[in-house]
Amino acid sequence: MNTWLSRWLGKPAESANGVEAWLAAAASPSGYERQAAVAALAASDDPRALRMLLVRANDWVAPVRHAAAQAVLAWLNERRLDGWRQALPALLRLRQARRVDHRELLQAIEDFLSTPGHLARVGVGLPASDREAARFLFLLSAKACRDDASGLAVLAGGLRSNDVLVARTAVQRAAALPVGPLRSQLLREACRGKFAEVRVAGLRGLSTSGDGVEPALLQALCFDRSAAVRGLAVAAASPALRAEVDQRALAGVPDASLSARLRAVMLRLLRARQHPGHPALCRAMSGASAVALRVAAYEGWMAEPGADLPMLIERTLLDASPHVQRLAVKAVVRGAPAPSAERARQLVEALGTPQAMRVALQLMVRASPWDRGWFLLTTLAGGTLAETTWQLASEGLRAWLADMNRCFVAPTPAQRGSVSAAWRDAQAGIAEPLRAAVRFQLGSFGIPLDRTMEQDNNKESR
């Protein structure tokens, strides 16, 4: 040990100040000082010493790293168990460290913490916000749990967790149990979990192992909010239960006493089942007051073979809900014909909301670059837009300029005239340097920028 440093800092056991000094020395740039600090902290029972030793176990100097690892092993003692609660953050960082292979040290720590009774003591007083530590402790609990009532309590608590990683670990551990009542009970609990992937895993585990799924639970899963869960539940249901599910959905969609979310789920279920009553319900529910129900109705209507997509895009664009309006964008992205620039401009004028402008901009990206430019210029020329909507249109014009740098599509004579007129109306309201950039871009394609240029172009064309 560095004797002069020891005499200067003192021994950790002598005072709290001594521990503080050694903790500071353990962070020194000098490897000799860090090694001396590690040797001194190894003799301390202060929990802060364990935290620093875990940090130094990943030190870049091998002797320091080795000494720290040996000192950490000395903390695998029931008398020092409470120190591990405060050291959990440092332990989690060491588990993620990749400087050297720490698996042997980490395995020894996990084996010690997994000893019956140790995990409960370490987890006492753990803040609810410390999610990483809670995940780690549950992982150890799941590995150590037995196929009995205590193991059932551990895994059932994990399945009910608000943390998806904890719930995922719990259902994986439950599915790996031997087939029997304990496994079936846990998998049924998983089918009621908060996360769709956990419910899917629970239902799949019950179905593949031959464990029966109660008809009431299976019917409830047929109306799950997740399409994956619904599909798996319908596939696992008997023909009689499927017919019962269909009838319940047909009666439930128009039932205003049910929640809008459930009615939308029922409508999507009938669509997936390709039920003959689905098209009529979509048309009826497209005028529903609940947004979720209108979205489900238009989704189903647009997916019908031979659907009049231009008409449906028009209807969804004029809907008051942004969620319904976005269906028009999705349809255009999938290949449906985009509405005209004039129609997009009318949409913005009619609704006057920032969301309407966002939808119109997304639609115009799929249009001709010159129709898109005309839309932006005429929108900015109106002078009636709210500040937020005007800013969105300006950003759209900048995006159009960036795209035009890669454009080789010449405007048609009609587009040249309409864009020229729109530019003359809009240019006064466009600030520099954006105005100069637009002017240059238009001029490079021969767009008349003023009436003199337009007259000259007309003479040349004669």
N, C-alpha and C positions, 0 to 999 in steps of 0.2 A: 504494500500500500504506500501511497505517497505520504511519507511521515510528516513533512512540513505542512502539507495541506490538512492532514488530520489534526495536527496541533492547532492550526489556525481556525479550523471550522468546528472542532470539538466532536464528541461522539453523539450520534443521534439520540441515544437514550438519555443524555444529560438534560435536554430541554427541547421544547418545540422549536426554538430558534435554531438549534443544531440541525434538526430535520430540514427546516427551511433552507439553511445554508447548503446542506448536501443536495437537496433538490435542485437548487440553482447550479451547483457544481456539476450535476448530472446532465445539464443542458449546455455545458461548456464546449467551445469548439475544439478543445484539446482532448484527445483520446485518453491521455494519461489521467487527466482530471476526471473524466467521465468514469473511467475504470475504478479510480479510487472512491468516487461517490457511490458507484454500484456496490462495491465491497462494504462500504459503511452502511448503506441503506439496507443491505441484506440482514443486518443485525437489528433492524428496527421493526416494531410491531405496528407502526403508524400506517393506516390504510393508504396514505398518500405515497408511502414508499413503494407499495405494490403497484400503484398506477405508473410510477416512473420506471420501475423495473420492467414492466410490460412494454413500455415505450423503448427502453434500451435493449430489449430482447430482439429488436429489429435494427440495432445499431449497424452502421456501415463498417465498424472496426470489429474484426472477428473476436479478439479477446474480450472486448466489452460485451459483445453479443452473448458469448458463451457464459460469462460470469453472471449476466443478468438472467439468462435462462435457468441456470442452476439456483439462483436466488429465488426465482419464481416457483420452482419446484418445492422449495422449502415452505412455501405458503399453502401447499396442499395438505393442510392440517385443520382438523375440525375446530381447534382452538382459535384459528385465524379466519374462520369462515366468513364472519361479518365483513371483513375487509374486501371480499370479492364483490359485494354489492356495489360499493363505490368504484370498484375497478372495472366494472362491466364495459363502459365506453372504451377504455384502453384495450381491453381484451378483444372487443369487436374490431377495433382498428388493426390489431395484430392479426386477426383472422383474414383480413383483406390484404395484408402485406405480402409482397412477392420478392423481397430482396433475396431471401434464402428459403429453404423448405422448413416450415415451422410445424409440420404435421405431427411429429412425435411429441413436441411440447403441448400443442393444442389438444391432442388426443388425451394426454395425461390430465390436462385441466378439465376437459369435458367428462372424463370418467369420474373424476373427483366430484364435480358439481352434480353429476347425475346420480350420485349415491342417494338412496332413499333418505328423505328428511333434509338433505342439503338444498335442493332446489327451492323448497318452500321457504326456507330461511333467507336465501339469497333474494327471492322475489318480494319479500316483505318490504313495504314502503316504496316500491318502485313507482316513479311517476307515471301516470297514465299516458303522458305525452311521449315517453321514451319507447317508441315503437320498435326500434331495432333491438333493444335489450329484451323486450317482451317476446319478440319473434325468436330470438336465440334461446331464451329459457323454455319457450314452448317446444322448440325443436328438440332440446334435450329431454324434456318431459315425454314427448311422443316416442322418442327412441327407447326410453327406459320403461315406458308403461307396460303393464302386464295385461294378459287376457282375463281380466276380472273386473269387479265393480269399480276399483280405483282407476283402472285403465279406461273404462267406459266414461267415467266422469271427466278425465283429462281430455279425451278425444271429443266428447260431446261439447265441452266448453270451447274447444278449438273450432268445431263446426259452426258454432253460434257467434264466432268472433267477427268483429267489424273489419278485421285485417284479412285481405284476400290471401296473402301468403300463408298466414296461420291456418285459415280454413282449407286451403289447398293441401297443406301438409297433413292436416287432420284426416281429410277424405282419402288421401293416398295411403295413410297408415291404416285406416279402417278397411279399405278395400283389400289390403294385404293380409288381413286377419283370416284365420281358418273359417270355412263356411260354418255358420252356426247362429244361434240367437243373438249373440253379442254383435257379430258383424251385421246381421240384418237390421238390428235396432239402430246402429250407427249410420248405416246407409240410408235408412228411412229419415233419420235426422238430417242427413246431408241433402235429401230431396226438399227439405224445407229451409235450406240455407239462404243466405243473403245474396250469394253470387251465382250467376247462371252456370259458370263452368263447374262449380261445386255441385249444383243440382243435377247437371248432366252426368257427372261422374258417379253420383249416388244412384241415379236411376239406371245407368249403364251397369253398375256393379250388381244391382239387384236383378236385372234382366239376364245378364250373361251367366250368373251363377245358379239360375233356376229358383232363386228365392222369389216368392210371390209378392206382388205389389198390390196392396189393397185397392179395389176399384175406386173408392172415394179419393184416395191420394192420386191415383193415376188420372182420374177425371180432372182434379184440380190442376195437375201439371199440364193437361191438354190446353188449359187456358192461362199458362204461364206467360209472363211478359216477354220472355226470351223465345225467339223463333226456334232456336236449337233445342231447347227443352220441349217446346210444343211438338216439334217433329218427332223427337225420340219417344215422347209419351204416346202420341197417336200410333206410332209404329208398334209399340208394345201393347196397345189396347186390343181387346177382342173385337170382332165385327159388331157384336151387340153393343158394346160400350162406345164404339165409334159412331154408330147410328144415334145413340143417346146424346153424345157430344154434339153431333150435327144439329139435332133438334133443339138442344139447349142454346146453341149459338144462333140459330135462325130466330128463335123467340127473343133472345137477349139483345141483339143488335138494335132493334127499334124501341127497346124498353127504356124509357127515360128515367126510370127509378134506379137503374144501375149506373155505376160510375162510367164516365166517358172513356177512361183508360181500358176498362174491361170490355166495353162495347167495341172499341177499336181492335182489341185483341181477338175478339170473336169474329170480327169482319175479316181480319187477316187469316184466321184459322180457316174460314170458309174458302178464302182464296187459295190457300195451300191445298185444301182438300178438293179444289176444282168443283165445288158444289154448284149445281145449276141455279140455285137461288142467289148466288153471290152478285151477278151483274145488276139485278134489280135493286138489291140493297145498296150497292155503291151509288147508284143514281139517286136513290132516296136520301142517303146520308151525306151526299155532297153539299146539301144545304143545311146541315146540322149546325147548331150554335157552338158546339164544342170543337175546338181546333183539332184535337187529336183524332176525332171521328172524321172530320173532313179530310185530313191528311190520309188516313187509311182508305177512305172512299175513293179519293182521286188516284192514289197509288194503284188500287185494284182496277179502276176504270181504265187508266192509261196502259195497264198490262194486258188488257183484253185483246185477243186477235182482231185486227181490223179496226181498232179504236181510232176515232177521229182526233188525232193528236193536235193538229192546229187549233181546233175548237177547244180542246181541253187545256192547251197551253194558254189560250186567251182567257179562259175562265179562271185558271189558277193565278194568272198574273193580276187579275182584277180583284182577287180575294184580299180581305183586309189583313190576313195573317202572313207574316214573313215565312212561317213554316210551310204554308201552302204555296206561296210564291216560289219558294226554292224548288218545288217539284217541277216547275216549268224549266228551270235551269238544268235539272238532272235529265229531263226528257231531251232537251236540245243537245246536251253533252253525249247522250246515247245515240244521237243521230236524227232526232226529229227536226223538221225545218224550223229555224229560228224566226220569230216575228220580225216584221219590217222595222227599219229604224224609225219610221214615222210612228209606228204603233208603240215602240219603246218610249218615244218622247211623250206620247199621249199618256202612257202609264205613269211616268214621272210627274206630269202635270196634274193628273187626276188624283194621285195619292199624296204627292208632295212630301214623302217621308225619306229619310236617309236610306232605309232598307229598300224602298222602291228603287232608289238610284243604284244601290249595290246590285240588285237583281238585274236591272237594265244594263249595267256595265258588264255583268257576266254574260248576258245574252249577246251583247254586241261584239264580244270577243269572237264569237262564232260567225259573225256576219262579214260582209265584204269590208276591207279596210277603209274604203272610201265612204261607205254607208255609216261605218262606225265613226269616222271623222266628222261626217255631217251631223250625226246625232249629238256628239259632244259639243260642237260649235253652236248648234241651234239651242241646245240646252243652256249653255253659258250666255247666249245672247238674250235670253228671255228677261234676265234681270229680276226675276221674281222668286228665285230659289232662296231657301233658308241658308244660313251660314254653313252649317254642317253639310248640307246637300251640295252646296256650291263647291266646297272644298273637295268633296268626293269626285265631282265632275272635273275639277282641275287636276286631281291625281289621275283620273282616267285619261285626260288629255296627255299628261306626261308619259303614261304607259303606252298610249297610242304612238307617241313620237318615238319611243324606244323600239317598238315593233316595226315602225316604218323604216327604220334604218336597215332592216333586213327584207324590205318589201320591193318586189319588182313588178307588181300589178299596176298597170296604167289605168287611170280612171276612164270610164266611158264618157262620151260627150255630155250625157245627161248628168252624170256624177260630177264632171268638171264644172258645169254651170251651177249645180245646187251647192257644192262645197264652196265655190267662189262667193256666191251670195251669202252663205252662212258666215264665211270669214269676214266679209265686210260688216255684217251686223254684230259680230262677236269681238272683233279685234280690240275695240276701245275698252272692253271690260277685262281683258287679259293682261296681267302685269308682266313686265319684263323680269327676267330674260326669257320667260316662256313664250311671250308673243313673238320675239325675234326667231326663236327656234321653230315655231309653227310656220311663220312666214317663209323661212328658208326651206322647210320641208315641202310646203305647198308649191313654192316657186320652182323647186327642182323637178317637179312633175309637170310643170307647165300650167299650173292652176292660175288663172288671172287673179291678181291680188287687188286690183282696183279697176275702175271702169275704163281707164285709158288702155290698160293691158288687154282688157276684154275686147275693146273695139279693134285694137291692133290684131288680136288673134282672129277676129271675125273677118278682117280684110285679107289676112293671109289665107284663110280657108276658102275665100272666093277665088 
